[in-house]
Amino acid sequence: MRAARNHEFDCVLVWKFDRFARSVTHLLRALEEFNHLGIRFISVQDQIDTQSPMGRAMFTIIGAMAELESSLISERVKAGMEAARARGKRFGRPVTPPSVVTRIEERARTTDLSIRQIHREFASRVSRSLVGNIVKRVRNPS
């Protein structure tokens, strides 16, 4: 938008306009600003050119439908996750086995190896951030 305000181009060309914005509000604000700046907005796939009144009307209608579709997908994903949770499905990173945590703590306590070097030894089993948290906790107890 900064480039648009600086008049660095005179046309925005997108493959499909729902890739440009996720909400109708954002879409319409951008379109209004483009219109004010004299910038044309064209969607190739949707065959919409905002220079015409019909193009602007279609842009608004299709934008509303895209926002509806996005909301429906979001609701379905949330419902699916809740149903899976109700069936006992656990989400997120698997719990690190206590034996691995103990071995990382031991390396941190008995060596001067960096977090990166310790992580290399355990890379297939734990994230670097977890190694960093464990090493910091062992080496800098509060």
Stockholm file with secondary structure:
# STOCKHOLM 1.0

chainA/1-142         MRAARNHEFDCVLVWKFDRFARSVTHLLRALEEFNHLGIRFISVQDQIDTQSPMGRAMFTIIGAMAELESSLISERVKAGMEAARARGKRFGRPVTPPSVVTRIEERARTTDLSIRQIHREFASRVSRSLVGNIVKRVRNPS
#=GR chainA/1-142 SS CHHHHTTCCSEEEESCGGGTCSSHHHHHHHHHHHHHHTCEEEETTTTEETTSHHHHHHHHHHHHHHHHHHHHHHHHHHHHHHHHHHTTCCCSSCCCCHHHHHHHHHHHHHCCCCHHHHHHHHTTTSCHHHHHHHHHHHHSCC
#=GC SS_cons         CHHHHTTCCSEEEESCGGGTCSSHHHHHHHHHHHHHHTCEEEETTTTEETTSHHHHHHHHHHHHHHHHHHHHHHHHHHHHHHHHHHTTCCCSSCCCCHHHHHHHHHHHHHCCCCHHHHHHHHTTTSCHHHHHHHHHHHHSCC
//
